């Protein structure tokens, strides 16, 4: 499990392109037959992926966790971003996730196993935060999630936000998770951008194909950028804006953890003030 230590805003401004990518960009998450996980020091968030093939895969038990099993003091959200269905077993109970179905697993669940299905290839993306109380395991189908269209087609940012784990959906201690998809011709996400000083956020860009996304980050008056490819994740500290534009269609998973779960708790960064 790789550890990521966030620099200060001032230190971030001095990083080279490669240093910026090494610090904030996560690639190589989806490897056949493996579980890969990354640990961010702020808000103790973990993101990772499990891509089971033949043998089932379990959650990691690295020493960085400081516990005897992964969910001893944590909760986790799992989203299948693969082309086929897969199974997540929790305490021996099988939960089948089709593409873009989401499973929440609460504090204290020791036995969590990922399995592939015969048709297609499941790719399980997961995000975990610390937890202080137990909430039940819940599976939500994509078709069951209420979609919230926002944006303006004339500004190329018409998109739909699908919220899975949030106060009005799957209940959790701290984790908030969902994904955003775009209408044809729209490629901008979260513009104008914002920060939220009470929560760390992680983006996973997926379904990019051969396209790329330009992800903008940093303080609003000292922005930087990352070139992001399919199924790469970006760590976004609380002081950083997070927005992007693609060279073609894409989706992205967003996940947050911190002081609250209020989706609208953000600090706007108007376009006129960006540098």
PEWO-V455998 format. One record per pair of residues at least 24 apart in sequence whose ideal C-beta (glycine too) atoms are under 10 Angstrom apart, sorted by the first residue. I is the first residue (numbers start at 0). J is the second residue. If there is no record, write none. Layout:
i j
I J
I J
This chain:
i j
0 34
0 35
0 36
0 37
0 38
0 45
0 47
0 59
0 60
0 61
0 62
0 63
0 64
1 25
1 27
1 35
1 36
1 37
1 38
1 39
1 47
1 61
1 63
2 37
2 38
2 39
2 40
2 61
2 63
3 37
3 38
3 39
3 40
3 41
3 44
3 46
3 234
3 236
4 38
4 39
4 40
4 41
5 39
5 40
5 41
5 42
5 199
5 234
5 235
5 236
5 237
5 238
5 239
6 236
7 236
7 238
8 217
8 218
8 221
8 236
8 238
8 239
9 218
9 221
11 216
11 217
11 218
11 221
11 223
11 236
11 238
11 239
12 217
12 218
12 221
12 222
12 223
14 217
14 223
16 223
16 224
16 225
16 226
19 216
19 217
19 223
19 224
19 225
20 225
20 226
20 227
20 231
20 233
22 225
22 234
22 236
23 214
23 216
23 217
23 223
23 225
23 232
23 233
23 234
23 235
23 236
23 239
24 214
24 216
24 225
24 226
24 227
24 228
24 231
24 232
24 233
24 234
25 201
25 202
25 203
25 227
25 230
25 231
25 232
25 233
25 234
26 227
26 228
26 229
26 230
26 231
26 232
27 230
27 231
28 122
28 124
28 125
28 203
28 230
28 231
28 232
29 80
29 81
29 120
29 122
29 123
29 124
29 203
29 205
29 229
29 230
29 231
31 115
31 120
31 122
32 56
32 115
34 58
34 59
34 113
34 123
34 125
35 59
36 61
36 63
36 64
36 69
36 125
36 127
37 201
37 232
37 234
38 63
38 64
38 127
39 199
39 201
39 234
39 235
39 236
39 256
40 199
40 234
40 236
41 198
41 199
41 234
41 235
41 236
41 237
41 238
41 256
41 257
42 128
42 129
42 173
42 197
42 198
42 199
42 200
42 201
42 236
42 237
42 255
42 256
42 257
42 258
43 72
43 73
43 127
43 128
43 129
43 173
43 199
43 256
44 73
44 126
44 127
44 128
44 129
44 173
44 174
44 198
44 199
44 200
44 201
44 234
44 254
44 255
44 256
44 257
45 69
45 73
45 75
45 125
45 126
45 127
45 128
45 129
45 201
45 256
46 124
46 125
46 126
46 127
46 201
46 202
46 203
46 232
46 234
46 252
46 254
47 75
47 77
47 123
47 124
47 125
47 126
47 127
47 232
48 77
48 78
48 80
48 81
48 113
48 122
48 123
48 124
48 125
48 203
48 230
48 232
49 77
49 85
49 87
49 111
49 112
49 113
49 114
49 115
49 121
49 122
49 123
49 124
49 125
50 81
50 85
50 113
50 115
50 120
50 121
50 122
50 123
50 124
51 81
51 85
51 86
51 87
51 112
51 113
51 114
51 115
51 116
51 120
51 121
51 122
51 123
52 114
52 115
52 120
52 121
53 114
53 115
54 112
54 114
54 115
55 86
55 87
55 88
55 112
55 113
55 114
55 115
56 111
56 112
56 113
56 114
56 115
56 123
57 88
57 110
57 111
57 112
57 113
58 104
58 108
58 109
58 110
58 111
58 112
58 113
58 125
58 127
64 127
67 109
68 107
68 108
68 109
68 110
68 111
69 104
69 108
69 109
69 111
69 125
69 127
70 104
70 105
70 106
70 107
70 108
70 109
70 110
70 111
70 127
70 130
70 133
71 106
71 107
71 108
71 109
71 130
72 106
72 107
72 129
72 130
72 131
73 104
73 105
73 106
73 107
73 108
73 127
73 128
73 129
73 130
73 172
73 173
73 174
74 103
74 104
74 105
74 106
74 107
74 108
74 126
74 127
74 128
74 129
74 130
74 131
74 132
74 133
74 134
74 164
74 171
74 172
74 173
74 174
74 256
75 102
75 103
75 104
75 105
75 106
75 108
75 111
75 125
75 126
75 127
75 128
75 130
75 164
75 171
75 174
75 176
76 101
76 102
76 103
76 104
76 124
76 125
76 126
76 127
76 128
76 137
76 163
76 164
76 169
76 171
76 174
76 175
76 176
76 177
76 252
76 254
77 101
77 102
77 103
77 104
77 111
77 113
77 123
77 124
77 125
77 126
77 127
77 138
77 176
78 102
78 122
78 123
78 124
78 125
78 126
78 139
78 141
78 163
78 164
78 176
78 177
78 178
78 203
78 205
78 252
78 254
79 113
79 119
79 121
79 122
79 123
79 124
79 141
80 121
80 122
80 123
80 124
80 178
80 203
80 205
80 206
80 230
80 250
80 252
81 115
81 116
81 119
81 120
81 121
81 122
81 123
81 124
81 205
82 118
82 119
82 120
82 121
82 122
83 115
83 116
83 117
83 118
83 119
83 120
83 121
83 122
84 115
84 116
84 117
84 118
84 119
84 120
84 121
85 113
85 114
85 115
85 116
85 119
85 120
85 121
85 122
85 123
86 112
86 113
86 114
86 115
86 116
86 121
86 123
87 111
87 112
87 113
87 114
87 121
87 123
87 125
87 136
87 138
88 112
88 113
88 114
89 136
89 138
90 136
92 136
94 136
94 137
94 138
95 121
95 138
96 121
96 123
96 138
96 139
96 140
96 141
97 121
97 140
97 141
97 142
98 122
98 141
99 140
99 141
99 142
99 144
99 161
99 163
99 178
99 180
99 206
99 250
99 252
100 138
100 139
100 140
100 141
100 142
100 143
100 144
100 163
101 137
101 138
101 139
101 140
101 141
101 143
101 144
101 161
101 162
101 163
101 164
101 168
101 169
101 176
101 177
101 178
101 252
102 136
102 137
102 138
102 139
102 163
102 164
102 169
103 134
103 135
103 136
103 137
103 138
103 139
103 163
103 164
103 168
103 169
103 170
103 171
103 174
103 176
104 134
104 135
104 136
104 137
104 138
104 171
105 130
105 132
105 133
105 134
105 135
105 136
105 137
105 169
105 170
105 171
105 172
105 174
106 130
106 131
106 132
106 133
106 134
106 171
106 172
107 132
107 133
108 133
108 136
111 136
122 205
122 230
124 176
124 178
124 203
124 205
124 230
124 232
124 252
124 254
125 176
125 254
126 164
126 174
126 175
126 176
126 200
126 201
126 203
126 232
126 252
126 253
126 254
126 255
126 256
127 173
127 174
127 254
127 256
128 171
128 172
128 173
128 174
128 175
128 176
128 199
128 254
128 255
128 256
128 257
129 172
129 173
129 174
129 256
130 171
130 172
130 173
130 174
130 256
131 172
131 173
132 170
132 171
132 172
132 173
133 172
134 164
134 169
134 170
134 171
134 172
134 174
135 169
135 170
136 169
137 163
137 164
137 168
137 169
137 170
137 171
138 169
139 163
139 164
139 168
139 169
141 178
143 168
144 168
144 169
144 177
144 178
146 180
147 177
147 179
147 262
148 182
149 179
150 179
150 181
150 182
150 185
150 187
150 188
150 189
150 190
151 185
151 187
152 182
152 183
152 184
152 185
153 184
153 185
154 185
154 187
154 190
155 181
155 182
155 184
155 185
155 186
155 187
155 190
155 244
155 245
156 181
156 182
156 185
156 186
156 187
156 188
156 189
156 190
156 191
156 242
156 244
157 181
157 182
157 183
157 184
157 185
157 186
157 187
158 182
158 185
158 186
158 187
158 188
158 189
158 250
158 251
159 185
159 250
160 188
160 253
160 262
161 250
161 252
162 253
162 262
163 252
163 254
164 254
164 255
164 260
165 255
165 260
165 261
165 262
166 259
166 260
166 261
166 262
167 260
167 262
170 260
171 256
171 260
172 256
172 260
173 198
173 255
173 256
173 257
173 258
173 259
173 260
174 254
174 255
174 256
174 260
175 200
175 253
175 254
175 255
175 256
175 257
175 259
175 260
175 261
175 262
176 201
176 252
176 253
176 254
176 255
176 256
177 251
177 252
177 253
177 254
177 255
177 262
178 202
178 203
178 205
178 206
178 250
178 251
178 252
178 253
178 254
179 249
179 250
179 251
179 252
179 253
180 206
180 248
180 249
180 250
180 251
181 206
181 245
181 247
181 248
181 249
181 250
181 251
182 248
183 248
184 248
185 244
185 245
185 248
186 210
186 212
186 213
186 243
186 244
186 245
186 246
186 247
186 248
186 249
187 242
187 243
187 244
187 245
188 212
188 214
188 215
188 241
188 242
188 243
188 244
188 245
188 249
188 250
188 251
188 253
189 214
189 215
189 240
189 241
189 242
189 243
189 251
189 253
189 265
189 268
190 215
190 240
190 242
190 243
190 244
190 268
190 270
190 273
191 219
191 240
191 242
191 267
191 268
191 269
191 270
191 271
191 272
191 273
192 216
192 219
192 222
192 239
192 240
192 241
192 242
192 243
192 265
192 267
192 268
192 269
192 270
192 273
193 219
193 240
193 241
193 242
193 263
193 264
193 265
193 266
193 267
193 268
193 269
194 218
194 219
194 235
194 236
194 237
194 238
194 239
194 240
194 241
194 265
194 266
194 267
194 268
195 235
195 237
195 238
195 239
195 241
195 255
195 257
195 258
195 259
195 261
195 262
195 263
195 264
195 265
195 266
196 236
196 237
196 238
196 257
196 258
196 264
196 265
196 266
197 237
197 255
197 257
197 258
197 259
197 261
197 264
197 265
197 266
198 235
198 236
198 237
198 254
198 255
198 256
198 257
198 258
198 259
198 260
198 261
198 262
198 264
198 265
199 234
199 235
199 236
199 237
199 238
199 239
199 254
199 255
199 256
199 257
200 233
200 234
200 235
200 236
200 237
200 239
200 241
200 253
200 254
200 255
200 256
200 257
201 232
201 233
201 234
201 235
201 241
201 252
201 253
201 254
201 255
201 256
202 227
202 231
202 232
202 233
202 234
202 235
202 241
202 242
202 243
202 251
202 252
202 253
202 254
203 227
203 230
203 231
203 232
203 233
203 250
203 251
203 252
203 253
203 254
204 228
204 229
204 230
204 231
204 232
204 233
204 243
204 245
204 249
204 250
204 251
204 252
205 229
205 230
205 231
205 232
205 249
205 250
205 251
205 252
206 230
206 245
206 247
206 248
206 249
206 250
206 251
207 231
207 245
207 246
207 247
207 248
207 249
207 250
207 251
208 245
208 246
208 247
208 248
208 249
209 246
209 247
210 245
210 246
210 247
210 248
210 249
211 243
211 244
211 245
211 246
211 247
211 249
212 243
212 244
212 245
212 246
212 247
212 249
212 251
213 242
213 243
213 244
213 245
213 246
214 240
214 241
214 242
214 243
214 244
214 245
214 251
215 239
215 240
215 241
215 242
215 243
215 244
215 273
216 240
216 241
216 242
216 243
217 241
217 273
217 274
218 268
218 273
218 274
219 266
219 267
219 268
219 269
219 270
219 272
219 273
219 274
220 268
220 272
220 273
220 274
221 273
221 274
222 268
222 273
222 274
227 251
237 266
238 266
240 266
240 267
240 268
240 273
242 268
242 273
